[in-house]
Amino acid sequence: MLRAAFGLFLAALLWLPASHAQAADAAAGEQVFKRLCTACHIATAEGRRGVGPTLFGVVGRKSGAVEGFRYSNANKNANLTWAPDILDKYLTSPKDVVPGTIMTFAGVKNDTDRANLIAYLQTLK
Protein backbone atom coordinates (compact mmCIF):
# COMPACT_ATOMS: atom_id res chain seq x y z
CA MET A 1 0.00 0.00 0.00
CA LEU A 2 2.76 2.44 0.97
CA ARG A 3 4.71 1.54 -2.18
CA ALA A 4 1.65 2.28 -4.38
CA ALA A 5 1.10 5.66 -2.67
CA PHE A 6 4.76 6.56 -3.13
CA GLY A 7 4.54 5.56 -6.79
CA LEU A 8 1.51 7.83 -7.29
CA PHE A 9 3.34 10.67 -5.54
CA LEU A 10 6.35 10.30 -7.86
CA ALA A 11 4.11 10.10 -10.91
CA ALA A 12 2.37 13.32 -9.85
CA LEU A 13 5.71 15.09 -9.42
CA LEU A 14 6.86 14.01 -12.87
CA TRP A 15 3.56 15.10 -14.40
CA LEU A 16 3.75 18.68 -13.07
CA PRO A 17 5.08 21.13 -15.67
CA ALA A 18 8.45 22.67 -14.90
CA SER A 19 6.84 26.11 -14.61
CA HIS A 20 5.07 24.95 -11.45
CA ALA A 21 8.31 23.80 -9.85
CA GLN A 22 9.41 27.38 -9.17
CA ALA A 23 7.43 30.59 -9.43
CA ALA A 24 8.85 33.21 -11.76
CA ASP A 25 10.45 36.25 -10.16
CA ALA A 26 9.45 39.61 -11.66
CA ALA A 27 12.23 41.47 -9.80
CA ALA A 28 14.80 39.12 -11.33
CA GLY A 29 13.02 39.59 -14.66
CA GLU A 30 13.53 43.35 -14.41
CA GLN A 31 17.26 42.70 -14.20
CA VAL A 32 17.06 40.44 -17.28
CA PHE A 33 15.14 43.24 -19.05
CA LYS A 34 17.82 45.78 -18.15
CA ARG A 35 20.58 43.45 -19.29
CA LEU A 36 19.04 42.22 -22.55
CA CYS A 37 16.26 44.54 -23.68
CA THR A 38 16.93 48.18 -22.80
CA ALA A 39 19.28 48.74 -25.71
CA CYS A 40 16.19 48.72 -27.96
CA HIS A 41 13.05 48.84 -25.76
CA ILE A 42 11.62 50.92 -22.94
CA ALA A 43 9.34 49.68 -20.15
CA THR A 44 7.22 52.83 -19.80
CA ALA A 45 4.15 54.06 -21.64
CA GLU A 46 5.99 57.18 -22.77
CA GLY A 47 9.63 57.98 -23.27
CA ARG A 48 12.43 57.96 -25.77
CA ARG A 49 11.73 56.13 -28.99
CA GLY A 50 13.98 53.15 -29.35
CA VAL A 51 14.85 50.79 -32.13
CA GLY A 52 12.04 48.58 -30.81
CA PRO A 53 8.58 49.53 -29.55
CA THR A 54 7.79 50.11 -25.90
CA LEU A 55 7.09 46.90 -24.02
CA PHE A 56 4.77 48.67 -21.59
CA GLY A 57 1.47 46.80 -21.84
CA VAL A 58 2.91 44.16 -24.16
CA VAL A 59 1.19 41.24 -22.41
CA GLY A 60 -2.23 40.97 -23.99
CA ARG A 61 -1.39 43.33 -26.86
CA LYS A 62 -1.63 42.36 -30.52
CA SER A 63 1.64 42.17 -32.44
CA GLY A 64 2.46 45.25 -34.49
CA ALA A 65 0.05 47.43 -32.51
CA VAL A 66 2.08 50.25 -30.92
CA GLU A 67 0.81 53.44 -32.51
CA GLY A 68 3.46 55.33 -34.43
CA PHE A 69 6.03 52.55 -34.43
CA ARG A 70 7.24 51.32 -37.82
CA TYR A 71 7.10 47.52 -37.76
CA SER A 72 8.42 45.07 -40.31
CA ASN A 73 5.78 43.48 -42.52
CA ALA A 74 6.43 40.19 -40.72
CA ASN A 75 5.49 41.70 -37.35
CA LYS A 76 2.56 43.67 -38.75
CA ASN A 77 1.13 40.52 -40.32
CA ALA A 78 1.99 38.02 -37.57
CA ASN A 79 -1.48 38.35 -36.01
CA LEU A 80 -0.28 37.29 -32.56
CA THR A 81 -1.50 38.27 -29.14
CA TRP A 82 1.40 38.51 -26.73
CA ALA A 83 0.19 36.05 -24.10
CA PRO A 84 2.81 34.52 -21.76
CA ASP A 85 2.97 31.25 -23.73
CA ILE A 86 3.49 33.08 -27.03
CA LEU A 87 6.08 35.37 -25.44
CA ASP A 88 7.89 32.30 -24.13
CA LYS A 89 8.18 30.86 -27.64
CA TYR A 90 9.04 34.24 -29.18
CA LEU A 91 11.66 35.12 -26.59
CA THR A 92 13.27 31.71 -27.08
CA SER A 93 13.73 32.34 -30.80
CA PRO A 94 12.07 35.41 -32.36
CA LYS A 95 12.87 34.44 -35.94
CA ASP A 96 11.25 31.01 -35.50
CA VAL A 97 7.97 32.54 -34.30
CA VAL A 98 7.92 35.52 -36.67
CA PRO A 99 9.94 34.59 -39.76
CA GLY A 100 11.12 37.74 -41.47
CA THR A 101 11.23 39.87 -38.32
CA ILE A 102 13.92 42.50 -38.42
CA MET A 103 14.57 42.12 -34.69
CA THR A 104 18.21 41.03 -34.49
CA PHE A 105 17.89 39.38 -31.10
CA ALA A 106 18.90 35.72 -30.87
CA GLY A 107 16.61 35.00 -27.93
CA VAL A 108 16.73 34.20 -24.23
CA LYS A 109 17.92 30.61 -24.07
CA ASN A 110 17.90 30.29 -20.27
CA ASP A 111 14.46 29.05 -19.16
CA THR A 112 14.60 30.75 -15.76
CA ASP A 113 15.68 34.11 -17.21
CA ARG A 114 12.91 33.88 -19.80
CA ALA A 115 10.24 33.01 -17.20
CA ASN A 116 11.42 35.85 -14.97
CA LEU A 117 11.43 38.28 -17.90
CA ILE A 118 7.86 37.34 -18.81
CA ALA A 119 6.82 37.78 -15.16
CA TYR A 120 8.33 41.27 -15.28
CA LEU A 121 6.63 42.12 -18.59
CA GLN A 122 3.31 41.16 -16.98
CA THR A 123 3.82 43.93 -14.41
CA LEU A 124 4.15 46.65 -17.06
CA LYS A 125 0.61 48.03 -17.05
C-alpha positions in Angstrom: 0.0 0.0 0.0 2.8 2.4 1.0 4.7 1.5 -2.2 1.6 2.3 -4.4 1.1 5.7 -2.7 4.8 6.6 -3.1 4.5 5.6 -6.8 1.5 7.8 -7.3 3.3 10.7 -5.5 6.4 10.3 -7.9 4.1 10.1 -10.9 2.4 13.3 -9.9 5.7 15.1 -9.4 6.9 14.0 -12.9 3.6 15.1 -14.4 3.8 18.7 -13.1 5.1 21.1 -15.7 8.5 22.7 -14.9 6.8 26.1 -14.6 5.1 24.9 -11.5 8.3 23.8 -9.9 9.4 27.4 -9.2 7.4 30.6 -9.4 8.8 33.2 -11.8 10.5 36.3 -10.2 9.4 39.6 -11.7 12.2 41.5 -9.8 14.8 39.1 -11.3 13.0 39.6 -14.7 13.5 43.3 -14.4 17.3 42.7 -14.2 17.1 40.4 -17.3 15.1 43.2 -19.0 17.8 45.8 -18.1 20.6 43.4 -19.3 19.0 42.2 -22.6 16.3 44.5 -23.7 16.9 48.2 -22.8 19.3 48.7 -25.7 16.2 48.7 -28.0 13.1 48.8 -25.8 11.6 50.9 -22.9 9.3 49.7 -20.1 7.2 52.8 -19.8 4.1 54.1 -21.6 6.0 57.2 -22.8 9.6 58.0 -23.3 12.4 58.0 -25.8 11.7 56.1 -29.0 14.0 53.2 -29.4 14.8 50.8 -32.1 12.0 48.6 -30.8 8.6 49.5 -29.6 7.8 50.1 -25.9 7.1 46.9 -24.0 4.8 48.7 -21.6 1.5 46.8 -21.8 2.9 44.2 -24.2 1.2 41.2 -22.4 -2.2 41.0 -24.0 -1.4 43.3 -26.9 -1.6 42.4 -30.5 1.6 42.2 -32.4 2.5 45.2 -34.5 0.0 47.4 -32.5 2.1 50.3 -30.9 0.8 53.4 -32.5 3.5 55.3 -34.4 6.0 52.5 -34.4 7.2 51.3 -37.8 7.1 47.5 -37.8 8.4 45.1 -40.3 5.8 43.5 -42.5 6.4 40.2 -40.7 5.5 41.7 -37.3 2.6 43.7 -38.7 1.1 40.5 -40.3 2.0 38.0 -37.6 -1.5 38.3 -36.0 -0.3 37.3 -32.6 -1.5 38.3 -29.1 1.4 38.5 -26.7 0.2 36.0 -24.1 2.8 34.5 -21.8 3.0 31.2 -23.7 3.5 33.1 -27.0 6.1 35.4 -25.4 7.9 32.3 -24.1 8.2 30.9 -27.6 9.0 34.2 -29.2 11.7 35.1 -26.6 13.3 31.7 -27.1 13.7 32.3 -30.8 12.1 35.4 -32.4 12.9 34.4 -35.9 11.2 31.0 -35.5 8.0 32.5 -34.3 7.9 35.5 -36.7 9.9 34.6 -39.8 11.1 37.7 -41.5 11.2 39.9 -38.3 13.9 42.5 -38.4 14.6 42.1 -34.7 18.2 41.0 -34.5 17.9 39.4 -31.1 18.9 35.7 -30.9 16.6 35.0 -27.9 16.7 34.2 -24.2 17.9 30.6 -24.1 17.9 30.3 -20.3 14.5 29.0 -19.2 14.6 30.7 -15.8 15.7 34.1 -17.2 12.9 33.9 -19.8 10.2 33.0 -17.2 11.4 35.9 -15.0 11.4 38.3 -17.9 7.9 37.3 -18.8 6.8 37.8 -15.2 8.3 41.3 -15.3 6.6 42.1 -18.6 3.3 41.2 -17.0 3.8 43.9 -14.4 4.2 46.6 -17.1 0.6 48.0 -17.0 
